Each structure stands twice: as C-alpha cells, then as structure tokens.
Amino acid sequence: MIDMVLRMVSLLGYAPSAPIEAIEILTRENVLPREEAELLRKVVGFRNIVVHEYLRIDRDIVARILGERRYLKLVDIAKKILEEARKRGLARPSRFATRSNILHELSKPLEEFALRKQLEV
C-alpha cells in the first residue's frame, strides 16, 4: 500500500522525502479525501513500529483489527488510487488489478500474523 502511494505520487511528478509527505500530496491533488489520508498515515505509523520497534506491538489490537477486518478499507483506497491513475492517464488497465486480487495481495501478511497468533493461544 505504501509503495502504491509512493508510485502514484511519482507518476504525478513529485519526489517526496517520506511516505507521509506522499500522502499529503495525494490529498492536495484530490486523489484521496482527508479521512482516507488519515488512515494511510496510521498504516505508515504501524509499519514503522513493526519495522523499527516491533517489541511495542500490541498483539491484541492487531488481532482485533484482523477480526473486525478493518484492513479491507485499504483495498478500497488502493482501488481508488489505481482508478485515479487510470483517469489521469498514468496507468494502463490491467486484468490483475481487480478488488479480489488487491485484497489477496494485501491480506497475505495479515493472514500469516493471524495464524501465528492462533498458534500461540
């Protein structure tokens, strides 16, 4: 998801120094509304914790997010970014960019985490 944001911003002609800046650019360029940008900022923050401060991860919160399937909103955001890129002539149509394929790619690491969490219980 973060890579998709960075790619879209690059296609728009920007060179952001960080993912948060890229998210702001997508808001300014009317690709994303503020509430979706806020969710992406949370995703970036969570990614930073996972990569740099993984001991701070609250597994119960992650399990709740997975259980409530909140991550599905990211599929809608990814689809919106892709559609906007196509509308602006920045991306070619692809038979692989369906909602189910986007969901599948985004959910693989989440499913692995959920399985590990179940095995620990």
ZAVOLUM-662975 format. One record per residue: residue number from 1; residue in one letter; x, y, z of N, C-alpha, C in turn. Coordinates in nm, 2 decimals, padded with zeros to 4 digits, m for minus. Layout:
N
<atom NUM, 'A', <X, Y, Z>, <X, Y, Z>, <X, Y, Z>>
...
//
This chain:
121
<atom 1, 'M', <00.08, m00.12, 00.00>, <00.00, 00.00, 00.00>, <00.09, 00.13, 00.00>>
<atom 2, 'I', <00.19, 00.13, 00.09>, <00.28, 00.24, 00.09>, <00.35, 00.26, m00.04>>
<atom 3, 'D', <00.39, 00.15, m00.10>, <00.46, 00.15, m00.23>, <00.36, 00.21, m00.34>>
<atom 4, 'M', <00.24, 00.17, m00.33>, <00.14, 00.22, m00.43>, <00.13, 00.37, m00.41>>
<atom 5, 'V', <00.12, 00.42, m00.29>, <00.11, 00.57, m00.27>, <00.24, 00.64, m00.32>>
<atom 6, 'L', <00.35, 00.58, m00.30>, <00.48, 00.64, m00.35>, <00.48, 00.64, m00.50>>
<atom 7, 'R', <00.44, 00.53, m00.56>, <00.44, 00.52, m00.70>, <00.34, 00.62, m00.77>>
<atom 8, 'M', <00.22, 00.64, m00.71>, <00.13, 00.73, m00.76>, <00.18, 00.88, m00.76>>
<atom 9, 'V', <00.24, 00.91, m00.65>, <00.30, 01.04, m00.63>, <00.41, 01.07, m00.73>>
<atom 10, 'S', <00.49, 00.96, m00.75>, <00.60, 00.97, m00.85>, <00.54, 00.99, m00.99>>
<atom 11, 'L', <00.43, 00.92, m01.02>, <00.37, 00.94, m01.15>, <00.31, 01.08, m01.17>>
<atom 12, 'L', <00.27, 01.14, m01.06>, <00.22, 01.28, m01.07>, <00.33, 01.38, m01.08>>
<atom 13, 'G', <00.46, 01.33, m01.07>, <00.57, 01.42, m01.09>, <00.64, 01.47, m00.97>>
<atom 14, 'Y', <00.61, 01.42, m00.85>, <00.67, 01.46, m00.73>, <00.77, 01.36, m00.68>>
<atom 15, 'A', <00.86, 01.41, m00.60>, <00.96, 01.32, m00.53>, <00.96, 01.34, m00.38>>
<atom 16, 'P', <00.86, 01.28, m00.31>, <00.85, 01.30, m00.17>, <00.97, 01.24, m00.09>>
<atom 17, 'S', <01.00, 01.30, 00.02>, <01.11, 01.25, 00.10>, <01.06, 01.14, 00.20>>
<atom 18, 'A', <00.93, 01.13, 00.22>, <00.88, 01.03, 00.31>, <00.74, 00.99, 00.27>>
<atom 19, 'P', <00.69, 00.87, 00.31>, <00.55, 00.83, 00.28>, <00.45, 00.93, 00.33>>
<atom 20, 'I', <00.47, 00.99, 00.45>, <00.37, 01.08, 00.50>, <00.36, 01.20, 00.40>>
<atom 21, 'E', <00.46, 01.25, 00.35>, <00.46, 01.36, 00.26>, <00.39, 01.32, 00.13>>
<atom 22, 'A', <00.41, 01.20, 00.09>, <00.34, 01.14, m00.03>, <00.19, 01.14, m00.01>>
<atom 23, 'I', <00.15, 01.10, 00.11>, <00.00, 01.10, 00.14>, <m00.06, 01.24, 00.14>>
<atom 24, 'E', <00.02, 01.34, 00.19>, <m00.03, 01.48, 00.18>, <m00.04, 01.52, 00.04>>
<atom 25, 'I', <00.05, 01.48, m00.05>, <00.04, 01.52, m00.19>, <m00.08, 01.46, m00.25>>
<atom 26, 'L', <m00.11, 01.34, m00.22>, <m00.23, 01.28, m00.28>, <m00.36, 01.35, m00.23>>
<atom 27, 'T', <m00.36, 01.40, m00.11>, <m00.47, 01.48, m00.06>, <m00.48, 01.61, m00.14>>
<atom 28, 'R', <m00.37, 01.68, m00.15>, <m00.36, 01.81, m00.22>, <m00.40, 01.79, m00.37>>
<atom 29, 'E', <m00.37, 01.68, m00.43>, <m00.40, 01.65, m00.57>, <m00.54, 01.60, m00.59>>
<atom 30, 'N', <m00.62, 01.59, m00.48>, <m00.76, 01.54, m00.48>, <m00.77, 01.40, m00.53>>
<atom 31, 'V', <m00.67, 01.32, m00.49>, <m00.67, 01.17, m00.52>, <m00.74, 01.11, m00.40>>
<atom 32, 'L', <m00.71, 01.16, m00.28>, <m00.77, 01.10, m00.15>, <m00.83, 01.21, m00.07>>
<atom 33, 'P', <m00.95, 01.18, m00.01>, <m01.00, 01.27, 00.09>, <m00.92, 01.26, 00.22>>
<atom 34, 'R', <m00.94, 01.36, 00.31>, <m00.87, 01.36, 00.44>, <m00.88, 01.24, 00.52>>
<atom 35, 'E', <m01.00, 01.18, 00.53>, <m01.02, 01.07, 00.62>, <m00.95, 00.95, 00.57>>
<atom 36, 'E', <m00.94, 00.93, 00.44>, <m00.86, 00.82, 00.39>, <m00.71, 00.84, 00.41>>
<atom 37, 'A', <m00.67, 00.97, 00.39>, <m00.53, 01.00, 00.41>, <m00.49, 00.97, 00.56>>
<atom 38, 'E', <m00.58, 01.00, 00.65>, <m00.56, 00.98, 00.79>, <m00.53, 00.83, 00.82>>
<atom 39, 'L', <m00.62, 00.74, 00.76>, <m00.60, 00.60, 00.77>, <m00.46, 00.56, 00.72>>
<atom 40, 'L', <m00.42, 00.61, 00.60>, <m00.29, 00.58, 00.55>, <m00.18, 00.62, 00.64>>
<atom 41, 'R', <m00.19, 00.74, 00.70>, <m00.09, 00.78, 00.80>, <m00.08, 00.68, 00.91>>
<atom 42, 'K', <m00.19, 00.63, 00.96>, <m00.19, 00.53, 01.06>, <m00.12, 00.40, 01.01>>
<atom 43, 'V', <m00.14, 00.37, 00.89>, <m00.07, 00.25, 00.83>, <00.08, 00.27, 00.83>>
<atom 44, 'V', <00.12, 00.39, 00.79>, <00.26, 00.42, 00.79>, <00.32, 00.41, 00.93>>
<atom 45, 'G', <00.25, 00.47, 01.02>, <00.29, 00.47, 01.16>, <00.31, 00.32, 01.21>>
<atom 46, 'F', <00.21, 00.24, 01.18>, <00.21, 00.10, 01.22>, <00.33, 00.03, 01.16>>
<atom 47, 'R', <00.35, 00.05, 01.03>, <00.46, m00.01, 00.96>, <00.59, 00.03, 01.03>>
<atom 48, 'N', <00.61, 00.16, 01.07>, <00.73, 00.20, 01.13>, <00.75, 00.13, 01.27>>
<atom 49, 'I', <00.64, 00.10, 01.34>, <00.65, 00.03, 01.47>, <00.69, m00.11, 01.44>>
<atom 50, 'V', <00.63, m00.18, 01.34>, <00.66, m00.32, 01.30>, <00.81, m00.33, 01.26>>
<atom 51, 'V', <00.86, m00.24, 01.19>, <00.99, m00.25, 01.14>, <01.10, m00.20, 01.24>>
<atom 52, 'H', <01.07, m00.10, 01.31>, <01.17, m00.04, 01.40>, <01.15, m00.07, 01.55>>
<atom 53, 'E', <01.03, m00.09, 01.59>, <01.00, m00.10, 01.73>, <00.91, m00.22, 01.76>>
<atom 54, 'Y', <00.94, m00.33, 01.70>, <00.84, m00.44, 01.70>, <00.81, m00.49, 01.83>>
<atom 55, 'L', <00.89, m00.46, 01.93>, <00.85, m00.51, 02.07>, <00.73, m00.43, 02.13>>
<atom 56, 'R', <00.70, m00.32, 02.07>, <00.59, m00.23, 02.12>, <00.46, m00.27, 02.06>>
<atom 57, 'I', <00.45, m00.37, 01.97>, <00.33, m00.41, 01.90>, <00.23, m00.47, 02.01>>
<atom 58, 'D', <00.11, m00.42, 02.01>, <00.01, m00.47, 02.09>, <m00.07, m00.57, 02.01>>
<atom 59, 'R', <m00.04, m00.70, 02.04>, <m00.10, m00.81, 01.96>, <m00.25, m00.81, 01.97>>
<atom 60, 'D', <m00.30, m00.77, 02.08>, <m00.45, m00.77, 02.10>, <m00.51, m00.67, 02.00>>
<atom 61, 'I', <m00.45, m00.56, 01.99>, <m00.50, m00.46, 01.90>, <m00.50, m00.51, 01.75>>
<atom 62, 'V', <m00.39, m00.57, 01.72>, <m00.37, m00.62, 01.58>, <m00.47, m00.73, 01.56>>
<atom 63, 'A', <m00.49, m00.82, 01.66>, <m00.59, m00.93, 01.64>, <m00.73, m00.87, 01.63>>
<atom 64, 'R', <m00.76, m00.76, 01.70>, <m00.89, m00.70, 01.69>, <m00.91, m00.64, 01.55>>
<atom 65, 'I', <m00.81, m00.57, 01.50>, <m00.82, m00.52, 01.36>, <m00.84, m00.63, 01.26>>
<atom 66, 'L', <m00.77, m00.74, 01.28>, <m00.79, m00.85, 01.18>, <m00.93, m00.91, 01.20>>
<atom 67, 'G', <m00.97, m00.93, 01.32>, <m01.10, m00.99, 01.35>, <m01.22, m00.90, 01.29>>
<atom 68, 'E', <m01.20, m00.77, 01.30>, <m01.30, m00.68, 01.25>, <m01.29, m00.65, 01.10>>
<atom 69, 'R', <m01.18, m00.71, 01.05>, <m01.15, m00.69, 00.90>, <m01.14, m00.54, 00.86>>
<atom 70, 'R', <m01.09, m00.46, 00.95>, <m01.07, m00.32, 00.92>, <m00.98, m00.29, 00.80>>
<atom 71, 'Y', <m00.89, m00.38, 00.78>, <m00.79, m00.36, 00.67>, <m00.86, m00.36, 00.53>>
<atom 72, 'L', <m00.98, m00.40, 00.52>, <m01.05, m00.41, 00.40>, <m01.07, m00.27, 00.34>>
<atom 73, 'K', <m01.07, m00.17, 00.42>, <m01.08, m00.03, 00.38>, <m00.96, 00.01, 00.29>>
<atom 74, 'L', <m00.85, m00.05, 00.32>, <m00.73, m00.03, 00.24>, <m00.74, m00.08, 00.09>>
<atom 75, 'V', <m00.82, m00.18, 00.08>, <m00.85, m00.23, m00.06>, <m00.92, m00.12, m00.14>>
<atom 76, 'D', <m01.02, m00.06, m00.07>, <m01.10, 00.04, m00.14>, <m01.01, 00.16, m00.17>>
<atom 77, 'I', <m00.92, 00.20, m00.08>, <m00.83, 00.31, m00.11>, <m00.73, 00.27, m00.22>>
<atom 78, 'A', <m00.68, 00.15, m00.22>, <m00.59, 00.11, m00.33>, <m00.66, 00.12, m00.47>>
<atom 79, 'K', <m00.78, 00.07, m00.47>, <m00.86, 00.07, m00.59>, <m00.89, 00.22, m00.64>>
<atom 80, 'K', <m00.91, 00.31, m00.54>, <m00.94, 00.45, m00.57>, <m00.81, 00.51, m00.63>>
<atom 81, 'I', <m00.69, 00.48, m00.58>, <m00.57, 00.53, m00.63>, <m00.55, 00.48, m00.77>>
<atom 82, 'L', <m00.57, 00.35, m00.79>, <m00.55, 00.30, m00.92>, <m00.65, 00.36, m01.03>>
<atom 83, 'E', <m00.77, 00.37, m00.99>, <m00.87, 00.43, m01.08>, <m00.83, 00.58, m01.11>>
<atom 84, 'E', <m00.78, 00.65, m01.01>, <m00.74, 00.79, m01.04>, <m00.62, 00.79, m01.13>>
<atom 85, 'A', <m00.53, 00.70, m01.11>, <m00.41, 00.69, m01.20>, <m00.46, 00.67, m01.35>>
<atom 86, 'R', <m00.55, 00.58, m01.36>, <m00.61, 00.55, m01.50>, <m00.68, 00.67, m01.55>>
<atom 87, 'K', <m00.76, 00.74, m01.47>, <m00.83, 00.85, m01.52>, <m00.74, 00.96, m01.57>>
<atom 88, 'R', <m00.63, 00.98, m01.50>, <m00.53, 01.08, m01.54>, <m00.43, 01.03, m01.65>>
<atom 89, 'G', <m00.45, 00.91, m01.69>, <m00.37, 00.86, m01.80>, <m00.23, 00.81, m01.75>>
<atom 90, 'L', <m00.22, 00.78, m01.62>, <m00.09, 00.75, m01.56>, <m00.07, 00.60, m01.55>>
<atom 91, 'A', <m00.17, 00.52, m01.57>, <m00.16, 00.37, m01.56>, <m00.24, 00.30, m01.66>>
<atom 92, 'R', <m00.19, 00.19, m01.71>, <m00.26, 00.12, m01.81>, <m00.36, 00.02, m01.74>>
<atom 93, 'P', <m00.47, 00.00, m01.80>, <m00.57, m00.10, m01.74>, <m00.50, m00.24, m01.73>>
<atom 94, 'S', <m00.53, m00.31, m01.63>, <m00.47, m00.44, m01.60>, <m00.57, m00.54, m01.56>>
<atom 95, 'R', <m00.58, m00.65, m01.61>, <m00.67, m00.75, m01.57>, <m00.64, m00.80, m01.43>>
<atom 96, 'F', <m00.52, m00.78, m01.38>, <m00.48, m00.82, m01.25>, <m00.53, m00.73, m01.14>>
<atom 97, 'A', <m00.57, m00.61, m01.17>, <m00.60, m00.51, m01.07>, <m00.74, m00.51, m01.03>>
<atom 98, 'T', <m00.79, m00.63, m01.00>, <m00.93, m00.64, m00.95>, <m00.93, m00.62, m00.80>>
<atom 99, 'R', <m01.05, m00.60, m00.74>, <m01.06, m00.58, m00.60>, <m01.02, m00.71, m00.53>>
<atom 100, 'S', <m01.05, m00.83, m00.58>, <m01.02, m00.95, m00.52>, <m00.87, m00.97, m00.52>>
<atom 101, 'N', <m00.80, m00.94, m00.63>, <m00.65, m00.95, m00.64>, <m00.58, m00.86, m00.54>>
<atom 102, 'I', <m00.63, m00.73, m00.54>, <m00.57, m00.63, m00.44>, <m00.59, m00.69, m00.30>>
<atom 103, 'L', <m00.71, m00.73, m00.27>, <m00.74, m00.78, m00.13>, <m00.65, m00.90, m00.10>>
<atom 104, 'H', <m00.63, m00.99, m00.20>, <m00.54, m01.11, m00.18>, <m00.40, m01.07, m00.15>>
<atom 105, 'E', <m00.35, m00.97, m00.22>, <m00.21, m00.93, m00.20>, <m00.19, m00.86, m00.07>>
<atom 106, 'L', <m00.29, m00.77, m00.03>, <m00.28, m00.70, 00.10>, <m00.30, m00.79, 00.22>>
<atom 107, 'S', <m00.38, m00.90, 00.20>, <m00.42, m00.98, 00.32>, <m00.32, m01.09, 00.35>>
<atom 108, 'K', <m00.23, m01.12, 00.26>, <m00.14, m01.23, 00.28>, <m00.06, m01.22, 00.41>>
<atom 109, 'P', <00.01, m01.10, 00.43>, <00.08, m01.09, 00.56>, <m00.01, m01.09, 00.68>>
<atom 110, 'L', <m00.13, m01.03, 00.67>, <m00.22, m01.03, 00.78>, <m00.27, m01.17, 00.82>>
<atom 111, 'E', <m00.30, m01.25, 00.72>, <m00.34, m01.39, 00.75>, <m00.23, m01.47, 00.81>>
<atom 112, 'E', <m00.10, m01.44, 00.77>, <00.01, m01.51, 00.84>, <00.02, m01.47, 00.98>>
<atom 113, 'F', <00.00, m01.34, 01.01>, <00.00, m01.30, 01.15>, <m00.11, m01.36, 01.23>>
<atom 114, 'A', <m00.23, m01.36, 01.18>, <m00.35, m01.42, 01.25>, <m00.32, m01.57, 01.28>>
<atom 115, 'L', <m00.26, m01.64, 01.18>, <m00.23, m01.78, 01.20>, <m00.13, m01.80, 01.32>>
<atom 116, 'R', <m00.03, m01.72, 01.32>, <00.07, m01.73, 01.42>, <00.01, m01.69, 01.56>>
<atom 117, 'K', <m00.08, m01.60, 01.56>, <m00.15, m01.56, 01.69>, <m00.23, m01.67, 01.74>>
<atom 118, 'Q', <m00.30, m01.74, 01.65>, <m00.39, m01.85, 01.69>, <m00.30, m01.97, 01.74>>
<atom 119, 'L', <m00.19, m01.99, 01.68>, <m00.10, m02.10, 01.73>, <m00.04, m02.07, 01.87>>
<atom 120, 'E', <m00.03, m01.95, 01.91>, <00.02, m01.91, 02.04>, <m00.08, m01.93, 02.15>>
<atom 121, 'V', <m00.21, m01.93, 02.11>, <m00.31, m01.94, 02.22>, <m00.33, m02.08, 02.27>>
//
